[in-house]
Amino acid sequence: MCISLSRYWILAMAVFIALVFLAVVIIIPVLFLVPRMPEFAVSSACVTGFNLSSAQQQQLSASFDLNLTVHSPNRLKRIYYERVTASVVYASDILSENTLAPFDQGKGETTVLRVRLASLGEYVNSDVARGIESDRGRGDGAVGFNGKGIAWPNRLRHSIHLSLHSCVLSDFSMSSSAGNPKAAVVTGYPVSGSNGAPPRRPFYPPPADAPPSRYETFFERRRRRRLMALGVVICLVLIAVVLLAGIIFSLIPDPRTPEFAVSSACVTGFNLSAQQQQLSASFDLNLTVHNPSHEVRIYYEHVTASVLYASDILSENTLAPFYQGTGETTVLRVRLVALGEYVNSNVVRGIESDRGRGDGAVGFNVRVLSLYRFRSWFLSTSWSTLSVYCDDVLIGFGNGTNAATTGYLLGSAPKKCVCDSRRC
């Protein structure tokens, strides 16, 4: 009992260690190797000198003073920004645009950018003019603008390169007083704690030919080692996934096409009128159906059996649907009757020629058409078409005379049938 409990304890510890390892493998890349995008917000905004001319001139003059709060959520990386551009937009039309100075951010640092955008006699289209006039005509006189910025973070130190394109910063509304509709006061979305945000620090890019410092070289090596470790972990995970997929696919049963054979055949009342080209006969067949798979069951529906000479159908009949278990063999008793069936001259000449030979053997073809599907504990296929051909089923009618009316299957072994691969 102690040995059994010890084994269970070891198994539980192994499962726990595996779960911890997977958690670490997933958390480490997220926390240390995946950089996080900076967060932007409009903490305050003020619009002065707002003047929108008449609908004929469609000119706008205004001064936009904004405070943008930029927060770096990365705790282990620094961010450097270059080619920073800020613009104010109404709908999708840019009203004013300005280029800001490059700056950098420490780990988890928050920076406040003071942006001033001026528009002097800026031409605006009629939709913008009507939209602004409609907004200002409402009760609160609020006009919704969009702040838009384009920044290229130069480098997330000790991490990968990152580019930020067309980052929409925020929406803010402009409300004007009734006494002075052109002097507008704008309030945006203040950020909690923005008053205590550290001031923006100037950024001085290093010389182009300056050699890397020992600090940068050390962290570059550490970053390379982390990336190599991540690559090894990814390779191991891929190998485990491939092995698991192989195990799963090995457990999936492989359905195999059923096997058909004509085990016995008897033709009675055979009468062929050469002048009238009419055939009367009764075909009694035993068809053996075997399911070679030991994992799946087979269901058959809309089963049709027919007997042919060459490619001409002599008689056809519909059989009852049936079911086969795993590795099961089923015998279908088929009776096909032709009463005064019209046949063409080629069939008449062919049958008379065959019966005129020494053994009087006539080769008929048997065809079976059906819908079938496979089912097991893991697999369930849709209905497919099964087309089975049994060619040259030889029926002996005696010693070379056309007077015999009864014939039997020649040969001791059952006549095997084949499945047409183009339709199975």
C-alpha positions in Angstrom: 0.0 0.0 0.0 2.9 2.4 0.8 4.4 1.7 -2.6 1.1 2.3 -4.3 0.6 5.6 -2.5 4.2 6.6 -3.3 3.6 6.0 -7.0 0.4 8.1 -6.9 2.2 10.9 -5.1 5.0 10.8 -7.6 2.5 10.9 -10.5 0.7 13.8 -8.9 3.9 15.7 -8.4 4.9 15.0 -12.0 1.6 16.4 -13.3 1.9 19.5 -11.0 5.5 20.1 -12.2 4.4 19.8 -15.8 1.6 22.3 -15.3 3.9 24.7 -13.6 6.4 24.3 -16.5 3.7 25.0 -19.1 2.5 28.1 -17.1 6.1 29.4 -16.9 6.6 28.8 -20.6 3.5 30.8 -21.4 4.0 33.6 -18.8 7.7 34.3 -19.4 7.4 35.3 -23.1 4.4 37.5 -22.2 6.1 39.3 -19.3 9.6 39.6 -20.5 9.8 39.2 -24.3 6.6 40.7 -25.7 6.7 44.5 -25.7 3.5 46.4 -24.9 2.2 49.3 -26.8 2.2 52.8 -25.2 -1.1 54.3 -24.0 -2.2 57.7 -25.1 -4.9 60.0 -23.7 -6.0 63.6 -24.0 -5.8 65.0 -20.5 -6.9 68.6 -21.4 -7.8 70.7 -24.4 -8.5 74.3 -25.2 -9.7 75.9 -28.5 -9.4 79.7 -28.9 -10.0 82.1 -31.8 -12.5 79.6 -33.4 -13.9 81.2 -36.5 -15.8 79.4 -39.2 -16.6 81.6 -42.2 -19.8 81.5 -44.2 -20.8 78.5 -46.2 -19.5 80.2 -49.4 -15.9 80.7 -48.3 -15.6 77.5 -46.2 -12.6 78.7 -44.2 -11.7 77.8 -40.6 -9.4 79.6 -38.2 -8.7 78.2 -34.7 -6.0 77.5 -32.2 -5.9 74.1 -30.4 -3.9 73.7 -27.2 -3.8 70.1 -26.1 -2.1 68.1 -23.3 -1.4 64.5 -24.3 -0.6 61.9 -21.7 1.7 59.1 -22.9 2.1 56.1 -20.5 4.6 53.3 -21.0 3.2 50.0 -19.6 6.5 48.2 -20.0 8.3 47.5 -16.7 11.6 46.3 -18.2 12.0 48.3 -21.4 12.5 51.9 -22.4 10.8 53.5 -25.4 12.4 56.1 -27.8 10.1 58.1 -30.1 11.1 59.9 -33.3 9.2 61.7 -36.1 6.2 62.4 -33.9 3.3 64.1 -35.6 0.0 65.3 -34.0 -3.1 66.5 -35.8 -6.7 67.5 -35.1 -9.4 66.0 -37.3 -13.1 66.5 -37.8 -14.7 63.3 -39.2 -11.9 62.2 -41.6 -10.6 65.7 -42.6 -7.4 67.0 -41.1 -7.8 70.6 -39.8 -4.3 71.2 -38.5 -1.1 69.2 -38.1 2.3 69.8 -36.4 5.5 67.9 -35.8 6.7 67.4 -32.2 10.2 67.0 -30.7 11.5 63.4 -30.2 11.4 62.1 -26.7 12.1 59.0 -24.6 10.3 57.2 -21.8 11.7 55.1 -18.9 10.2 51.9 -17.6 6.6 52.5 -16.6 7.0 56.3 -17.1 4.2 58.8 -17.9 4.9 61.8 -20.1 2.8 64.8 -20.8 3.1 66.3 -24.3 1.9 69.9 -24.7 0.7 70.3 -28.3 -0.3 73.6 -30.0 -2.1 73.3 -33.4 -3.1 76.4 -35.3 -5.4 76.6 -38.3 -5.4 80.0 -40.2 -8.0 80.3 -43.0 -7.9 76.5 -43.5 -10.2 75.5 -46.3 -12.8 72.8 -45.3 -15.3 71.0 -47.4 -19.0 71.6 -47.2 -19.7 68.5 -45.2 -17.3 69.6 -42.4 -18.7 73.1 -42.4 -22.3 71.8 -42.2 -21.3 69.3 -39.5 -19.6 71.9 -37.3 -22.5 74.4 -37.7 -25.0 71.6 -36.9 -23.0 70.6 -33.8 -22.7 74.2 -32.5 -26.4 74.7 -33.1 -27.4 72.2 -30.5 -28.2 73.1 -26.9 -24.7 72.4 -25.5 -22.8 73.7 -28.6 -20.5 70.7 -28.4 -18.3 69.8 -31.4 -16.6 66.5 -31.6 -13.0 66.5 -32.9 -10.6 63.6 -33.2 -7.0 63.8 -32.1 -4.6 61.7 -34.2 -1.0 61.1 -33.8 1.7 59.3 -35.8 4.8 58.1 -33.9 7.7 55.9 -34.7 9.1 54.4 -31.5 12.8 54.3 -32.4 13.6 51.3 -30.2 12.3 49.4 -27.3 15.6 48.8 -25.6 16.4 45.2 -24.8 13.5 44.1 -27.0 12.4 44.0 -30.7 11.7 47.0 -33.0 8.2 48.4 -32.9 6.4 50.8 -35.1 3.2 52.7 -34.2 1.1 54.1 -37.1 -1.9 56.3 -37.1 -2.8 55.9 -33.4 -6.1 57.7 -32.7 -5.5 59.4 -29.3 -9.0 60.4 -28.1 -12.2 62.3 -28.9 -12.9 65.6 -27.2 -15.8 68.1 -27.4 -15.9 71.9 -27.8 -18.6 73.9 -26.1 -19.0 77.7 -26.6 -20.7 80.3 -24.4 -23.8 82.2 -25.7 -22.2 85.6 -25.4 -19.1 84.9 -27.4 -19.7 82.1 -29.9 -16.2 82.4 -31.5 -14.2 82.2 -28.3 -14.5 78.5 -27.5 -13.5 76.6 -24.4 -12.8 72.9 -24.7 -12.7 70.3 -22.0 -11.4 66.8 -22.8 -11.0 63.6 -20.8 -8.7 64.4 -17.7 -6.6 61.5 -16.5 -6.5 60.8 -12.8 -3.1 61.7 -11.4 -2.1 63.7 -14.5 -1.2 66.8 -12.4 1.6 64.9 -10.8 3.0 63.4 -14.0 6.7 63.9 -14.5 7.7 66.5 -17.0 9.0 65.5 -20.4 12.7 64.9 -20.6 14.7 66.0 -23.6 16.1 63.3 -25.8 19.6 63.5 -27.2 20.3 60.8 -29.8 23.8 59.3 -29.6 26.2 60.0 -32.5 25.8 57.7 -35.5 29.3 56.3 -35.2 29.3 55.8 -31.4 30.3 52.3 -30.3 27.7 50.3 -28.2 28.2 50.6 -24.5 29.0 47.6 -22.3 25.5 48.0 -20.8 23.8 47.7 -24.2 26.1 44.8 -25.2 25.2 42.8 -22.1 21.5 43.3 -22.6 21.8 42.5 -26.3 23.4 39.2 -25.3 20.7 38.5 -22.7 18.0 39.3 -25.3 19.6 36.9 -27.8 19.7 34.2 -25.1 16.1 34.8 -24.3 15.1 34.6 -27.9 17.1 31.4 -28.4 15.4 29.9 -25.3 12.0 30.9 -26.7 12.9 29.2 -30.0 13.9 26.0 -28.2 10.6 26.1 -26.2 8.6 26.6 -29.4 10.4 23.7 -31.1 9.7 21.4 -28.2 6.0 22.5 -28.1 5.8 21.8 -31.9 7.4 18.4 -31.5 5.0 17.6 -28.6 2.0 18.7 -30.8 3.2 16.5 -33.7 3.6 13.5 -31.4 0.2 14.1 -29.9 -1.4 14.4 -33.3 0.3 11.2 -34.4 -1.1 9.4 -31.4 -4.6 10.8 -32.0 -4.5 9.8 -35.7 -3.3 6.3 -34.8 -6.3 5.9 -32.6 -8.7 7.1 -35.3 -10.2 4.0 -37.1 -9.5 3.6 -40.8 -12.7 2.7 -42.7 -12.3 0.2 -45.5 -14.6 -0.3 -48.5 -16.8 -3.4 -48.1 -16.0 -6.5 -50.2 -18.7 -8.1 -52.5 -18.7 -11.5 -54.2 -21.3 -13.6 -56.1 -21.3 -16.9 -54.1 -24.0 -18.7 -56.1 -26.2 -18.0 -59.2 -29.0 -19.9 -60.9 -30.9 -18.9 -64.0 -34.3 -20.6 -64.8 -36.9 -20.2 -67.5 -34.4 -18.8 -69.9 -36.1 -18.0 -73.2 -34.6 -15.8 -76.0 -36.7 -15.0 -79.1 -34.3 -14.0 -81.8 -37.0 -12.7 -84.2 -38.9 -10.6 -81.7 -35.8 -9.8 -79.7 -37.4 -10.6 -76.4 -35.8 -12.2 -73.3 -37.5 -14.0 -70.4 -35.5 -15.4 -67.5 -35.3 -15.6 -63.7 -31.9 -14.8 -62.0 -31.5 -16.1 -58.4 -28.2 -14.8 -56.9 -26.5 -14.9 -53.5 -24.3 -11.9 -52.9 -21.8 -12.1 -50.1 -20.9 -8.7 -48.5 -18.0 -8.6 -46.0 -17.0 -5.7 -43.7 -13.2 -5.9 -43.5 -12.9 -3.2 -40.8 -12.8 -4.2 -37.1 -13.5 -0.7 -35.8 -16.3 0.7 -37.8 -19.9 -0.3 -38.7 -21.4 0.1 -42.1 -25.0 1.2 -43.0 -26.5 0.6 -46.4 -29.6 2.4 -47.9 -31.2 2.6 -51.4 -29.6 -0.6 -52.5 -30.2 -1.6 -56.1 -29.0 -4.8 -57.9 -29.1 -5.4 -61.6 -28.0 -8.0 -64.1 -26.5 -6.9 -67.5 -25.2 -8.4 -70.7 -22.3 -6.3 -71.8 -23.7 -2.8 -71.0 -27.4 -3.5 -71.5 -29.5 -3.9 -68.4 -31.7 -7.1 -68.5 -33.4 -6.8 -65.1 -33.2 -4.6 -62.0 -34.5 -4.7 -58.5 -34.4 -2.7 -55.2 -33.2 -4.4 -52.1 -34.0 -3.7 -48.4 -31.5 -1.5 -46.5 -29.2 -3.4 -44.1 -26.5 -2.9 -41.5 -23.2 -4.6 -40.9 -21.2 -4.8 -37.6 -17.4 -4.8 -37.4 -15.9 -7.7 -39.4 -19.4 -9.1 -40.2 -20.3 -11.0 -43.4 -23.8 -10.7 -44.8 -25.5 -12.8 -47.6 -28.0 -11.0 -49.8 -30.5 -13.1 -51.7 -31.4 -11.3 -54.9 -34.1 -12.4 -57.4 -34.2 -10.6 -60.7 -36.9 -11.4 -63.3 -37.1 -10.4 -67.0 -40.5 -11.0 -68.6 -40.5 -10.4 -72.4 -37.7 -7.8 -71.9 -36.8 -6.2 -75.3 -33.1 -6.5 -76.1 -31.2 -5.2 -79.1 -29.8 -7.3 -81.9 -26.2 -7.2 -80.5 -27.4 -8.8 -77.3 -29.3 -11.5 -79.2 -26.3 -12.4 -81.4 -23.9 -12.3 -78.4 -26.0 -14.6 -76.2 -26.7 -17.1 -79.1 -23.0 -17.1 -79.9 -22.1 -17.8 -76.3 -24.6 -20.6 -75.9 -23.5 -22.2 -79.1 -20.0 -23.0 -77.7 -19.1 -26.3 -76.2 -19.9 -25.4 -72.5 -22.8 -23.1 -73.4 -21.5 -20.5 -70.9 -22.9 -17.0 -71.1 -21.1 -14.2 -69.3 -23.4 -11.8 -67.4 -22.5 -8.7 -65.4 -23.9 -8.0 -62.0 -24.0 -4.4 -60.6 -24.9 -3.2 -57.1 -25.5 0.5 -56.4 -26.0 1.8 -52.8 -25.6 4.7 -50.4 -23.4 3.8 -47.4 -21.8 5.4 -44.4 -19.3 4.4 -41.7 -19.9 4.8 -37.9 -17.8 4.1 -34.9 -17.2 5.5 -31.4 -15.0 8.2 -32.9 -16.0 8.4 -36.6 -19.3 9.2 -38.4 -19.1 9.8 -42.1 -21.7 11.3 -44.4 -23.6 9.2 -47.0 -21.5 8.3 -50.0 -22.2 6.4 -53.2 -21.0 2.8 -53.6 -20.8 1.3 -57.0 -19.8 -2.4 -57.3 -19.3 -4.4 -60.5 -19.2 -8.2 -60.8 -18.0 -8.8 -64.4 -18.1 -12.1 -66.4 -20.4 -14.1 -64.1 -20.4 -17.3 -66.2 -23.7 -19.2 -66.3 -23.5 -22.7 -67.9 -26.5 -23.8 -70.0 -25.4 -27.3 -70.9 -23.5 -28.8 -73.9 -23.7 -26.1 -76.5 -27.4 -26.1 -77.4 -29.8 -23.2 -77.3 -32.6 -25.4 -75.9 -31.5 -25.4 -72.3 -33.5 -23.1 -70.1 -31.6 -23.6 -66.8 -28.1 -22.6 -66.0 -25.8 -22.5 -63.0 -22.7 -20.6 -61.9 -19.5 -22.1 -63.2 -16.5 -22.5 -61.0 -16.1 -23.5 -57.4 -14.8 -20.3 -55.9 -17.1 -17.3 -55.5 -16.9 -14.6 -58.2 -15.3 -11.6 -56.6 -16.5 -8.1 -57.4 -14.6 -4.8 -57.6 -15.5 -1.3 -56.5 -15.3 1.5 -59.0 -12.7 3.9 -57.4 -14.0 6.8 -59.4 -17.4 6.6 -57.7 -16.7 5.0 -54.3 
